Amino acid sequence: MSKNILIGGGIALVLVIGVIGFIVFRPTAAPSGPMTAVPLTAPTAEPAAATTEAVEPEDSAAPEQAEEPQEAPAPVGDAAIFELVPEESEARFLIDEVLRGDPITVVGVTSLVVGQIAVDAENPSASQVGIIQINARDLTTDNEFRNRAIRNNILETDRYELISFAPSAISGMPDQVAVGDSFDFMLDGELTIRDVTLPVSFAVTVTATSERELRGLATTSVLYRDFELRIPEVPSVDLVEDEVRLELEFVARSL
């Protein structure tokens, strides 16, 4: 009897380890294709609808987040449209943990980020930021095991390829903006991670390096549990902080 129990327990343990191993170690889904920014449009009586779809290969299934169209805001006045340059931009998260007794900061980065900014130099308060999209399938840390856990288990990037931020309001803009100026403002909006959307505010610093280029940094902090994310327990990890710092360091150039 006890022998049968031991055998049954051993089989169950092997199955559990196998399932966990499959979830964590299976190959991660690759980005489905090139990303395009949701366009900010010129003022019209009927603002055009835009989509968060990433351009996909013909044989690829569309990610869940990319299926529903979203309406882009329409900039007003004589705004100049700037677009993020992915090759010179970086979206990242930072989270503190204790690994085998040593405190460390885990940093995950990707350059697969798109979005547009409309800047009205004469009336900065009329400036707008379009929908910002990040490809979560490309988030990379310094550890491949952690990368697979983040993509497969935590963010489920096979189902939810894109993380998006839909701005709704800008506050604290200066009265005027000239080349060489650096200025700060707050950007409010809704952040969507997987299938959870919550209001978030970013502190943004931007420098107008030329008439055709902007450089900036947007930062905020969120609690990962608020987005219903679960970090799996790992024996070597003693503690993971609840707070995650989010940063977008960007270069944007006029179209």
N, C-alpha and C positions, 0 to 999 in steps of 0.2 A: 504493500500500500504506500509506504513512505517512499519507496523507490519510484513508484509511478508518479507520485507528487513531484519528486525531484526532477524526473524526466520531463513532466509537463511544464514545470516552472522553467526549466532550462530552455525548452522549445519556445515558450512565451517570451523569455528574455531575448533569445536570438531574433525572434520576429520583431520585437520592439526596436532592437538595435538596427535591424535591417531597414525598418521603416524610417527611423531617424536618419540613418545613413543615406537613404535614397533622397530624402527631402533636402538634406544639407549638402551632400556631395554630388548630386546630379548636375550635369552641365547647366549653366545659366543661359537664359534666353538672350540672344544678341539683339542690339537695336534693330528695329524693323526696317529702317531706311533713313535717308536724310530728313532732317527736320526743317520746317519752314515756319517763320514767324507769323502769328496772327496779325494781319495788317491793320494799322491805324489808318482810317480813311479820312479824306477831306470832308468838310461839312456838307451834308445833303439833307433834304427834307426827310428822307428815310435812310438812316444809317445802315450800311450793308452788314449782313451777318457774316461772321468769319468762323473758321473751324480750327480746332486744336489738333487736327489730324497730322501725324507725321507721314511723310511720303513713304509708301511701302512697296517692296518688291511684289510682283504679281502673285506669287505663291504664298505670301505671308498673310496671316489672319490679322485683322485690325485689332489693336489693343482696346480694352474696354473703355478707357478714359478718352480715347480719340474718336469715339463714334458719334458723340452728340455735339452739334454745332454750338458755338458760343458767340454772342454778339459783341463785337469789339466797339469800344467807345470812339466817338468821332471828335478829333481835336478841333479847336476853334481858332479863329484869327489866322495870322500868318505864321503858323507853327512850322518848324523844320522837322522832318522825320529822320530820326537816327535809328539804326538797327544794330543790335548786339553782334559782335564779331566772335563767333564761338572759339576760333583758334587763339584768340587773345583774351578770352574770358574764362572764369572758373566759378562754378557753383560748388559749395562744400558744406559738410556738416562736421561738427566737432562735439565729442562727448567724452567725459572723463570716466575712467574706470580704474579699478585696482586689479592688476594682473600679477598673480603669484606674489602678492604682498607689495608690489611696486605700483605707485600711482602713475598712470599714463593718460595721454589724451589721444583718442582715436580720431583720425581725420579721414573723411571720405570725400573724394573730388571727382568732378567730371567737367569737361569742356563742352558737352553736348547741351547747350542752353541757347534758347532763342527768345527774342522779344523785340519790341520797338518802343521808342520814346519820342514824343512830340514836344518840342521846346519852342515856346514863344518868347524870344529874348526881350521883346518890348512889354510883354504882359505875362511874366513867368507864372502867375497864379493860374493862367489858362493852360499851362503845360499838362500833359498827360503821359501816363505810362500804360502800355498795352499789356496783354496777357503774357506772362513769363512762363516758359515751359522748360522743364529739365528732364532729360532721359535717365530714369532711375536705373536702367539696365547697365549703364556705363559707370555707375558710382564705384570707385576703387579705393581701397585702403592699402596698407603695407602688408596685408596678410591675405593670401588667397582663400584660406579656410573661412576667414571672416567675410570676405567678399561674397562667397557662395551663401553663407548664412544670411547676410543682409538681403541679397537679391532673391534667393529662393524662399526663405522662411519668414523674414521680417517684413519686407516690402512686397513680396509676391510679384516680382516684376514680370513674370510670364503673363500675369493677368492685368497688372496695372503698370504699364510701361512709363507713363508720364506723371511727374509731379508738376502741378501748375499753381500759379499765383495770379489771381484776377484782381487788379487794383480797383479801388472804388473812390478814393479821395487822396488828395495831396494837401498838406498843410505846412506852413512855415517857409514858403518860398520867398526869396528876396524880391524887392520891387523891380530890379533890373538885373540882367545877366550879360556880362561882356567876356570876350576871350581872355583867358587867364584867370578868371574868377573861380573860386571854390565856394560852394554853398551847401548848406544842410537843409534837409526837410524830412518830414515824416510821410510815409506811404502806407495807407490803410488798404486792406483788401481781404480776400478769402483764399486761404491756402488749402489745396486738396492733396492729400497723401492717401494712396489707395482709394477707398470709397468714403473717406471722412473729410468733410470740409468745415473749417473753422476760421473765424476772423483773426487776423494777425496784422501787426503793425511793424514795418521795417524802418529803422533809422538809416537815412541815405546821405552820403557825402558825394558830391559830383564836382569835377573840375572840367571847365570848358577849355581844353588844351588848344583848340583851334576852332575855326568856324565849321569845320567838318568832323570834329572828333570830340567825344566826351569820355572821360574815365571816372569810374566811381566804385563805391563800396556800399552795399546794403547789408544790414545785419539785424538779427532778431534772435530771440530764444523762445523755445516751445518745450512743453513736456511731452515726451513721446507717448506716454500713456493716454494723453488727451486724444490722440489720433488712433487709439485702440491698437497700438503696436505692442508686440510682446517680444522681448529679447530672451532667447532660450538660455537656460542655465548651463554653464560650462564649468567643469571642476577647476580649471586654471584661473577663472575669473571670479575674484572675491566680491566685487561690488561694481555696479554700473549706476551712475548718477541718472536721475530722472530728466534733468534738463539737457536739451540738445541745442547747440548754437548753430544757427544757419547763416551763411554768408554768400553773397554774390559779388565777386570782384569782376568788373566788366569794362570792356572797351566798346563804344558804340560809334559808328560813323554814319554820316548823312547819306541818304539815298540819292 
